[in-house]
Amino acid sequence: MKLHALLLLPLALLAGRASAINMVVVEARAAGLKPGMMISSTAPVTLKEGERVTIIGPDGRSVTLRGPYKGIAMRAGTAVQDPKAALAALISTRNDRAKSVGAIRAGANAAKLPDPWLIDISRPGARCVREGDRPIWWRPDDRSSETFTVFPIDRSWRADFQWKAGIDRMAAPALSRLEGVSTFLVRVEGQENAISIQVIPRDVTEPLVLSSWMLERACIQQADAYLRQIEADLARSASPSSKSKGSNP
């Protein structure tokens, strides 16, 4: 299914039902809630002091509730934004998030990823990986051969890798010792980069929700790549040639 169809489908399904929308939990520090869980915007939520939950709607809009709290997940009647408005809101959120985490963590000078799911090893920070997928290492400059080494934080083991000239990506090996490791140290070009892995549930597939999830988990470089894809796809779907093709029998 094309990206613009994925963008429109969840919003179209919600047309006329703005009083209650399905939302996905992205972060939860409360009993009975966990990341990836779907809840209705009108579902009752009770949070104790110190508890919190962040949820995302189908248009990518996120809401964080903090305890003590007792009420519905999101106020009734909240309208779902169309894709263009939702994209503009996400870009605004991205810029605000980048300012809050600082230029280095936000990757102000980071290379543009050719695919949102690549793990740039040339810089530190958070990286998002789809549940069940192996990380795909990526480097922005593939002109020469190069080695890099991966360690866990406690340095209890090491794995050495070799880039060949002309190769910019590499699937992480299916090693049991990689399982459950949330933060890696990657030594490349004499520098060690701490990379934390943030797992996104596999059944979260809507582009706007994925982009918002990446922003919530500080995977800003990857969110930027996804936002560029969404923007390009919306532009293509709105172009005269696209409309004329769609009108042909």
N, C-alpha and C positions, 0 to 999 in steps of 0.2 A: 504494500500500500504506500502511495506517495506521501511525502511529508505534509503537504498542505491538506490532504485528506485526513491524516492523523490529527492535524490541528483543528479541523472543523468538526470532526465526528463527535468528540465529547461535548463540545459547545452546542452543537445542534440537538443532541439528545436532551440537553437541559433547557432548550427553548420552551418557554411557557411554564417552567417548573422552578423559577428562581427562588421560591420560598424554601426549598430544600435541595441542596446539592451534595454530591458525594465528594469527600475530601480524603486525602491520604496523609497519614501520620509520618512526618519525616524525622522527628526527634521526640522522645518521651522520657521523662523522669517521673513517672507516676505508675501506680499499680493498674494493671488491666489494659495498658496501652503499649504498643511497640511499633517501631518503624515499619512501614509498609502496610499497616492496618488501615482499612477503609472505614470511615465513619460518616454519618450524615451530618450536614451542617446544623441540623436542628436537634441532634442527639444531646442528651444531658451530660455534662462533664463536671466532675467534682475533683478539685485538686486541694491537697493539704498544703500547709506552709512549706515552702521550699521545693514543691513539685512544679513542673511545667511541661507543656506540650506544644509542639509546633506542627501545624497542619497546612496542607497546600490544596487549593481548589483546582478545578480542571483548566482554569485560565492562568495558572501559575502564581496566583496571589497567595501569599502565606500569612498566617495568623499565629501569633505566639500567646498562649494563655499561661498565666502564672498564679500559683496558689498564694493565699487561699482564694479559691474561686468555685462558684457553684452557679451553673447556667448552661446555655446551649453553646455548641462549639463555635458557631458563627451566627451573628444576628440574622433573623429571618428577613427575606426580601432583598438580600444583597444580590445585585444584578451580576451576571456573568459577562465579562468583557468579550468583545469580538477579538479575533486573533491580532489585528493590527494594534488595537488599543492595549491588549495584553502584552504584546511584544514591547511597546513603548514603555509600559509600566515596569516590565522586567529589566529593560536597559537602564531605567532610572534607578531601580533597586540595585542593579549591578554597580552603578557608579557610586551610590551611597555606601554600599558594602566595601568597595575598593578603598574609599576614603577612610572608613572606620578601621580596616585592618592594616592600612599602611601600604606604601608603594611597593615594598619588597615582597610582602606576603601576597599582595594582589597581582604581582607579576606585571608591573607597569611596563617593563622592557622585555617581557617574555615574547618568544617567537610565536607566530600564529600556528595553531595546530591544524593540520590538514584533516583531522578526524577528532571528534570530541572525546573518544574513548582511549586516546593515546596517553601514555605516561611520560611526560618530559623529564628526563633524568638530569638535565643540565642545570636545574634550579630546585631549591627546596620548596616545601609547602604541601598542602593537601591535594590528593588526587582521588578521583572517583572511579570506581570499578563496578561493573554490573555483576550482581550476585552469580556465582558459578563460573565466571569467566576468568581466565588467566590474565594478569596484567600484560600489556603490550608496551615494552620499553620503546622510547622514541628519542631521537636526537635531532636538533635543528640543522646541523652541519654534517653532511655525509661524504664530504670530499676526500677523506682519508680514512685509513684503518685506525682503529682505536680500541683500547681495552677499558673496561670498567668493572668494579667489584661491588657486590651487594653484601651487606652485613645486617643482622638484627641489632637492636639497640644494645643488647648485652654482649655483642661480638662473640657469641658462642659458636658461630660457624661463619664461613665466607663462601661466596660463589663468584667465580671469575668468568667474565664474558669477553668476547672479541667481536667488535664491529668489523665488517669488511667494507672497503671503499665502495661507495655507491648505495649502501644499505642504510636506511634511516630508521627502521623499526625491527623489533625482535620480540617474539613471544617469550615470556618468562617460562622456564621449564616447569613441568608438573612434579615438583619436588615436595614431599610431605612436610619438609621443614619450613616451607613457605606458608603452610596452612596456619591460620590463627595469628600470624604476625601482622600487626597493624601499622607498624612504623619501621621503615628501612633506612639504613645509611647507605648512600650510593657514592662511591669514590670514583671520580672521573676528572681527568686532567689535574690531579693533585688537590682536588677540592672534594670535601665530603658534604653531601646534601641530604638532609633529613626529609624523607618523604612519607607522609602518613596516608594510609589507604582508607578511604571511606566507601563502604559497600552500599550500593543502591539495589533494592529488591528487584528481581527480574521481571515481576509483573507490572512494574511502573514503566509505561511505554510512551505516554503522551509527551510530545516534545516540550510543550510549555511547562509541564510538571517536572520533567527531567532537568530542564534548565534552571528552574527555581530550586530544585533539590540541590543541584550542584552549587548554586549560590549560597544556600543555607549551610552547606558543608565546606565552604571556602574554596571550592574547586573552580576558581574564577577563570583561569586560563581555559579550562574545558567548557565552562558555561559560555565564554566568549565564542568559542568555536560553534557551539550549538545555536547560539543566538544569530550568528552569521548565516548558518544553514537555514534557520527559520525565516530570516529576513529575505534571503535570496529566493526561497521557495514562494513566499508571499508575493514577491515582485514578479516572479515568473507566472504565477496563477492570475495576476492582475493585468498582465501584458495583453495587448490586442491580439497577438498571434495565438496566445493561449486560449483566449475567449473564442476566437474564430474556429480553432480546432475543436473546442468543446461544443460548438453549435452545429458541427457537421454530424450528419446521421451516421 
